[in-house]
Amino acid sequence: MQKHESEYKDYRKLHKKKVAHEAETIYYKELFDTRKNSVKKLRTNLNKVCSFKKNWGSSNCIKKIVVNNTELTDLYNISNGLNSFLQLLARI
């Protein structure tokens, strides 16, 4: 009985993490969808996510982004990637 309970709890924990990760991915894709949001709204959402105006230096910073199928983790490259993205939006 103990073995089955342990397996169940492990499965439940793993399943919750997977579902939470998928929900988070969908949330951020919709939050930054260029077809649904204006440039101003995208900048507002980015400021909310990164807390640029409050709690400077908190852990709400962007840790990585994917640009052209390349994962960027360096803060300088993340900044350049976001700037390029926003410049592209401004041209539309």
DSSP file (Angstrom, degrees, kcal/mol; ACC not computed):
  #  RESIDUE AA STRUCTURE BP1 BP2  ACC     N-H-->O    O-->H-N    N-H-->O    O-->H-N    TCO  KAPPA ALPHA  PHI   PSI    X-CA   Y-CA   Z-CA
    1    1 A M     >        0   0    0      0, 0.0     4,-2.1     0, 0.0     5,-0.2   0.000 360.0 360.0 360.0 -42.7    0.0    0.0    0.0
    2    2 A Q  H  >  +     0   0    0      1,-0.2     4,-2.3     2,-0.2     5,-0.2   0.876 360.0  53.7 -61.8 -39.1    2.8    2.4    0.9
    3    3 A K  H  > S+     0   0    0      2,-0.2     4,-2.4     1,-0.2    -1,-0.2   0.917 109.3  47.1 -63.0 -45.1    4.5    1.8   -2.5
    4    4 A H  H  > S+     0   0    0      2,-0.2     4,-2.5     1,-0.2    -1,-0.2   0.879 111.4  51.3 -65.5 -38.9    1.3    2.7   -4.4
    5    5 A E  H  X S+     0   0    0     -4,-2.1     4,-2.4     2,-0.2    -1,-0.2   0.916 110.7  48.5 -64.5 -42.5    0.7    5.8   -2.4
    6    6 A S  H  X S+     0   0    0     -4,-2.3     4,-2.3     2,-0.2    -2,-0.2   0.911 111.8  48.9 -63.8 -43.7    4.3    7.0   -3.0
    7    7 A E  H  X S+     0   0    0     -4,-2.4     4,-2.5     1,-0.2    -2,-0.2   0.899 111.3  50.9 -62.5 -40.7    4.0    6.3   -6.8
    8    8 A Y  H  X S+     0   0    0     -4,-2.5     4,-2.8     2,-0.2    -2,-0.2   0.930 110.5  47.9 -63.0 -46.1    0.7    8.2   -6.8
    9    9 A K  H  X S+     0   0    0     -4,-2.4     4,-2.4     2,-0.2    -2,-0.2   0.886 112.1  49.8 -64.3 -39.4    2.2   11.2   -5.0
   10   10 A D  H  X S+     0   0    0     -4,-2.3     4,-2.3     2,-0.2    -1,-0.2   0.925 112.8  47.0 -64.2 -43.9    5.2   11.3   -7.3
   11   11 A Y  H  X S+     0   0    0     -4,-2.5     4,-2.8     2,-0.2    -2,-0.2   0.919 112.3  49.9 -62.9 -44.4    2.9   11.1  -10.4
   12   12 A R  H  X S+     0   0    0     -4,-2.8     4,-2.5     2,-0.2    -2,-0.2   0.904 111.3  48.7 -61.7 -43.4    0.6   13.8   -9.0
   13   13 A K  H  X S+     0   0    0     -4,-2.4     4,-1.9     2,-0.2    -1,-0.2   0.921 114.2  45.7 -63.1 -45.2    3.6   16.1   -8.3
   14   14 A L  H  X S+     0   0    0     -4,-2.3     4,-2.1     1,-0.2    -2,-0.2   0.908 113.1  49.9 -64.8 -43.0    5.0   15.6  -11.8
   15   15 A H  H  X S+     0   0    0     -4,-2.8     4,-2.6     1,-0.2     5,-0.2   0.901 109.1  51.7 -64.6 -41.9    1.6   16.1  -13.4
   16   16 A K  H  X S+     0   0    0     -4,-2.5     4,-2.6     1,-0.2    -1,-0.2   0.904 109.9  49.6 -61.9 -41.5    1.0   19.3  -11.5
   17   17 A K  H  X S+     0   0    0     -4,-1.9     4,-2.4     2,-0.2    -1,-0.2   0.912 111.9  48.2 -63.8 -42.2    4.4   20.7  -12.6
   18   18 A K  H  X S+     0   0    0     -4,-2.1     4,-2.3     2,-0.2    -2,-0.2   0.930 113.9  45.5 -65.0 -46.6    3.7   19.8  -16.2
   19   19 A V  H  X S+     0   0    0     -4,-2.6     4,-2.4     1,-0.2    -2,-0.2   0.906 113.5  50.1 -64.4 -42.3    0.3   21.4  -16.2
   20   20 A A  H  X S+     0   0    0     -4,-2.6     4,-2.3    -5,-0.2    -1,-0.2   0.906 110.9  49.4 -63.5 -41.6    1.5   24.5  -14.5
   21   21 A H  H  X S+     0   0    0     -4,-2.4     4,-2.3     2,-0.2    -2,-0.2   0.910 111.6  48.4 -64.7 -42.4    4.4   24.9  -16.9
   22   22 A E  H  X S+     0   0    0     -4,-2.3     4,-2.3     2,-0.2    -2,-0.2   0.905 112.1  49.2 -64.2 -41.6    2.0   24.5  -19.9
   23   23 A A  H  X S+     0   0    0     -4,-2.4     4,-2.4     2,-0.2    -2,-0.2   0.898 111.1  49.9 -64.7 -40.1   -0.4   27.1  -18.4
   24   24 A E  H  X S+     0   0    0     -4,-2.3     4,-2.4     2,-0.2     5,-0.2   0.905 110.1  50.8 -64.5 -41.7    2.4   29.5  -17.8
   25   25 A T  H  X S+     0   0    0     -4,-2.3     4,-2.1     1,-0.2    -2,-0.2   0.927 112.0  46.4 -61.4 -46.3    3.7   29.1  -21.4
   26   26 A I  H  X S+     0   0    0     -4,-2.3     4,-2.2     2,-0.2     5,-0.2   0.904 110.6  54.1 -63.1 -42.1    0.2   29.8  -22.8
   27   27 A Y  H  X S+     0   0    0     -4,-2.4     4,-2.2     1,-0.2    -2,-0.2   0.934 111.9  42.8 -58.4 -48.9   -0.3   32.8  -20.5
   28   28 A Y  H  X S+     0   0    0     -4,-2.4     4,-1.9     2,-0.2    -1,-0.2   0.845 110.6  55.7 -71.5 -32.5    3.0   34.5  -21.6
   29   29 A K  H  < S+     0   0    0     -4,-2.1    -1,-0.2    -5,-0.2    -2,-0.2   0.920 113.1  42.1 -63.0 -41.9    2.4   33.7  -25.3
   30   30 A E  H >< S+     0   0    0     -4,-2.2     3,-1.1     1,-0.2    -2,-0.2   0.868 111.1  56.2 -71.2 -36.7   -1.0   35.4  -25.1
   31   31 A L  H 3< S+     0   0    0     -4,-2.2    -1,-0.2     1,-0.3    -2,-0.2   0.860 118.1  33.2 -63.1 -36.1    0.4   38.3  -23.0
   32   32 A F  T 3< S+     0   0    0     -4,-1.9     2,-0.6    -5,-0.1    -1,-0.3   0.054  82.1 137.1-110.5  24.3    3.0   39.1  -25.7
   33   33 A D    X>  -     0   0    0     -3,-1.1     4,-1.7     1,-0.2     3,-0.7  -0.617  41.7-157.2 -74.4 118.1    1.0   38.1  -28.8
   34   34 A T  T 34 S+     0   0    0     -2,-0.6    -1,-0.2     1,-0.2     8,-0.1   0.715  89.2  59.3 -70.8 -20.6    1.7   40.9  -31.4
   35   35 A R  T 34 S+     0   0    0      1,-0.2    -1,-0.2     3,-0.0    -2,-0.1   0.771 114.2  34.9 -78.3 -24.8   -1.5   40.1  -33.2
   36   36 A K  T <4 S+     0   0    0     -3,-0.7     2,-0.3    -6,-0.1    -2,-0.2   0.705 114.4  56.9-100.1 -23.7   -3.7   40.9  -30.2
   37   37 A N  S  < S-     0   0    0     -4,-1.7     2,-0.1     1,-0.0    -1,-0.1  -0.843  72.3-127.9-118.9 147.1   -1.8   43.7  -28.5
   38   38 A S     >  -     0   0    0     -2,-0.3     4,-2.4     1,-0.1     5,-0.2  -0.345  36.8-103.9 -78.5 168.8   -0.6   47.1  -29.5
   39   39 A V  H  > S+     0   0    0      1,-0.2     4,-2.4     2,-0.2     5,-0.2   0.907 123.6  52.5 -60.5 -42.0    3.1   48.1  -29.0
   40   40 A K  H  > S+     0   0    0      1,-0.2     4,-2.2     2,-0.2    -1,-0.2   0.912 110.0  47.7 -61.5 -42.6    2.0   50.3  -26.0
   41   41 A K  H  > S+     0   0    0      2,-0.2     4,-2.7     1,-0.2    -1,-0.2   0.891 110.2  52.6 -66.4 -39.4    0.2   47.3  -24.5
   42   42 A L  H  X S+     0   0    0     -4,-2.4     4,-2.5     2,-0.2    -2,-0.2   0.915 110.3  47.6 -62.1 -42.5    3.2   45.0  -25.1
   43   43 A R  H  X S+     0   0    0     -4,-2.4     4,-2.5     2,-0.2    -2,-0.2   0.901 111.7  50.7 -65.0 -40.4    5.6   47.5  -23.4
   44   44 A T  H  X S+     0   0    0     -4,-2.2     4,-2.1     2,-0.2    -2,-0.2   0.926 111.7  47.5 -62.1 -44.6    3.1   47.8  -20.4
   45   45 A N  H  X S+     0   0    0     -4,-2.7     4,-2.5     2,-0.2    -2,-0.2   0.903 111.1  51.3 -63.4 -41.1    3.0   44.0  -20.1
   46   46 A L  H  X S+     0   0    0     -4,-2.5     4,-2.5     1,-0.2     5,-0.2   0.911 109.5  49.9 -63.2 -42.2    6.8   43.8  -20.3
   47   47 A N  H  X>S+     0   0    0     -4,-2.5     4,-1.5     1,-0.2     5,-1.0   0.881 111.3  49.7 -63.5 -37.9    7.1   46.4  -17.5
   48   48 A K  H  <5S+     0   0    0     -4,-2.1    -2,-0.2     2,-0.2    -1,-0.2   0.924 113.3  45.4 -66.2 -43.7    4.6   44.5  -15.4
   49   49 A V  H  <5S+     0   0    0     -4,-2.5    -2,-0.2     1,-0.2    -1,-0.2   0.906 123.0  35.0 -66.9 -41.6    6.5   41.2  -15.9
   50   50 A C  H  <5S-     0   0    0     -4,-2.5    -1,-0.2    -5,-0.2    -2,-0.2   0.574  97.0-136.6 -91.6  -9.8    9.9   42.6  -15.3
   51   51 A S  T  <5 +     0   0    0     -4,-1.5     3,-0.2    -5,-0.2     7,-0.2   0.931  37.7 167.4  53.5  51.1    8.9   45.2  -12.6
   52   52 A F  S   <S+     0   0    0     -5,-1.0    -1,-0.1     1,-0.2    -4,-0.1   0.795  74.4  42.8 -65.4 -27.6   11.0   47.9  -14.2
   53   53 A K  S    S+     0   0    0     -6,-0.3     2,-0.3     2,-0.1    -1,-0.2   0.660 119.6  37.1 -95.3 -16.6    9.4   50.6  -12.1
   54   54 A K  S    S+     0   0    0     -3,-0.2     4,-0.2     1,-0.2     3,-0.1  -0.924 112.5  14.5-132.2 156.5    9.3   48.8   -8.8
   55   55 A N  S >  S-     0   0    0     -2,-0.3     3,-2.0     1,-0.2     5,-0.2   0.867  74.0-158.4  51.4  47.7   11.5   46.4   -6.9
   56   56 A W  T 3  S+     0   0    0      1,-0.3    -1,-0.2    -3,-0.1    -4,-0.1  -0.348  76.6  24.2 -57.7 130.6   14.6   47.0   -9.0
   57   57 A G  T 3  S+     0   0    0      1,-0.2    -1,-0.3    -3,-0.1    -2,-0.1   0.520  91.2 137.3  90.5   6.7   16.9   44.1   -8.6
   58   58 A S  S <  S-     0   0    0     -3,-2.0     3,-0.5    -4,-0.2    -1,-0.2  -0.222  71.1-101.3 -77.9 176.5   14.2   41.6   -7.6
   59   59 A S  S    S+     0   0    0      1,-0.2    -1,-0.1    -3,-0.1    -3,-0.1   0.351 101.4  93.7 -82.1   7.1   14.0   38.1   -9.0
   60   60 A N        +     0   0    0     -5,-0.2    -1,-0.2   -10,-0.1     2,-0.1   0.193  59.1 124.4 -83.7  19.0   11.3   39.0  -11.5
   61   61 A C  S    S-     0   0    0     -3,-0.5     2,-0.4     1,-0.1   -11,-0.1  -0.446  75.3 -98.4 -78.5 150.8   13.9   39.6  -14.1
   62   62 A I        -     0   0    0      1,-0.2     3,-0.1    -2,-0.1    -1,-0.1  -0.574  36.0-172.9 -69.6 123.6   13.8   37.8  -17.5
   63   63 A K        -     0   0    0     -2,-0.4     2,-0.3     1,-0.3    -1,-0.2   0.780  63.9  -6.6 -90.7 -31.0   16.3   34.9  -17.2
   64   64 A K        -     0   0    0     14,-0.0    -1,-0.3     2,-0.0     2,-0.3  -0.983  55.1-170.6-161.6 153.1   16.1   33.8  -20.8
   65   65 A I  E     -A   72   0A   0      7,-1.8     7,-3.6    -2,-0.3     2,-0.5  -0.951  23.0-126.9-139.9 161.7   14.4   34.4  -24.1
   66   66 A V  E     +A   71   0A   0     -2,-0.3     2,-0.5     5,-0.2     5,-0.2  -0.959  26.5 178.0-114.6 121.2   14.4   32.6  -27.4
   67   67 A V  E >  S-A   70   0A   0      3,-2.7     3,-1.4    -2,-0.5    -2,-0.0  -0.988  73.8 -14.1-124.9 122.3   15.1   34.7  -30.5
   68   68 A N  T 3  S-     0   0    0     -2,-0.5    -1,-0.2     1,-0.3     3,-0.1   0.905 128.9 -54.7  52.0  45.8   15.2   33.0  -33.9
   69   69 A N  T 3  S+     0   0    0      1,-0.2     2,-0.5    -3,-0.1    -1,-0.3   0.684 115.5 118.6  62.0  21.1   15.4   29.6  -32.3
   70   70 A T  E <   -A   67   0A   0     -3,-1.4    -3,-2.7     2,-0.0     2,-0.5  -0.978  62.3-134.6-117.7 126.3   18.4   30.7  -30.2
   71   71 A E  E     -A   66   0A   0     -2,-0.5     2,-0.5    -5,-0.2    -5,-0.2  -0.678  18.9-160.9 -82.0 124.5   18.2   30.8  -26.4
   72   72 A L  E     +A   65   0A   0     -7,-3.6    -7,-1.8    -2,-0.5    -2,-0.0  -0.923  25.6 157.0-108.3 126.4   19.6   34.0  -24.9
   73   73 A T        +     0   0    0     -2,-0.5     2,-0.3    -9,-0.2    -1,-0.1   0.556  46.0  97.1-120.9 -18.0   20.6   34.0  -21.2
   74   74 A D  S  > S-     0   0    0      1,-0.1     4,-2.6     4,-0.0     5,-0.2  -0.587  74.2-133.2 -75.1 133.9   23.1   36.8  -21.0
   75   75 A L  H  > S+     0   0    0     -2,-0.3     4,-2.4     1,-0.2     5,-0.2   0.859 105.3  52.9 -58.9 -37.7   21.5   40.1  -19.9
   76   76 A Y  H  > S+     0   0    0      2,-0.2     4,-2.2     1,-0.2    -1,-0.2   0.930 112.4  43.9 -63.0 -46.3   23.1   42.1  -22.6
   77   77 A N  H  > S+     0   0    0      2,-0.2     4,-2.5     1,-0.2    -2,-0.2   0.864 111.9  53.3 -68.5 -36.4   21.9   39.7  -25.3
   78   78 A I  H  X S+     0   0    0     -4,-2.6     4,-2.5     2,-0.2     5,-0.2   0.930 109.7  49.4 -61.9 -44.9   18.4   39.6  -23.8
   79   79 A S  H  X S+     0   0    0     -4,-2.4     4,-2.5    -5,-0.2    -2,-0.2   0.924 112.3  46.8 -60.1 -46.2   18.3   43.4  -23.8
   80   80 A N  H  X S+     0   0    0     -4,-2.2     4,-2.5     2,-0.2    -1,-0.2   0.889 111.5  52.1 -64.2 -39.2   19.4   43.5  -27.5
   81   81 A G  H  X S+     0   0    0     -4,-2.5     4,-2.1     2,-0.2    -2,-0.2   0.914 111.6  45.8 -63.0 -43.6   16.8   40.8  -28.4
   82   82 A L  H  X S+     0   0    0     -4,-2.5     4,-2.6     2,-0.2    -2,-0.2   0.903 112.3  51.5 -66.9 -40.7   14.0   42.7  -26.7
   83   83 A N  H  X S+     0   0    0     -4,-2.5     4,-2.4     2,-0.2    -2,-0.2   0.920 110.1  48.8 -62.1 -43.5   15.1   46.0  -28.4
   84   84 A S  H  X S+     0   0    0     -4,-2.5     4,-2.2     1,-0.2    -1,-0.2   0.911 111.6  50.3 -61.6 -42.1   15.2   44.3  -31.8
   85   85 A F  H  X S+     0   0    0     -4,-2.1     4,-2.0     1,-0.2    -2,-0.2   0.927 112.0  46.2 -62.0 -46.5   11.7   42.9  -31.2
   86   86 A L  H  X S+     0   0    0     -4,-2.6     4,-2.0     1,-0.2    -1,-0.2   0.855 111.0  52.6 -68.3 -34.5   10.3   46.2  -30.1
   87   87 A Q  H  X S+     0   0    0     -4,-2.4     4,-1.3     2,-0.2    -1,-0.2   0.896 108.3  51.5 -65.0 -39.2   11.9   48.0  -33.1
   88   88 A L  H  X S+     0   0    0     -4,-2.2     4,-0.7     1,-0.2     3,-0.3   0.906 109.8  49.3 -62.9 -41.5   10.3   45.5  -35.4
   89   89 A L  H >< S+     0   0    0     -4,-2.0     3,-0.8     1,-0.2    -1,-0.2   0.873 105.8  56.8 -64.7 -37.3    6.9   46.1  -33.8
   90   90 A A  H 3< S+     0   0    0     -4,-2.0    -1,-0.2     1,-0.2    -2,-0.2   0.813 103.7  54.3 -66.2 -28.6    7.3   49.9  -34.2
   91   91 A R  H 3<        0   0    0     -4,-1.3    -1,-0.2    -3,-0.3    -2,-0.2   0.696 360.0 360.0 -76.9 -19.3    7.8   49.4  -38.0
   92   92 A I    <<        0   0    0     -3,-0.8    -1,-0.2    -4,-0.7    -2,-0.2   0.483 360.0 360.0 -75.1 360.0    4.6   47.5  -38.4
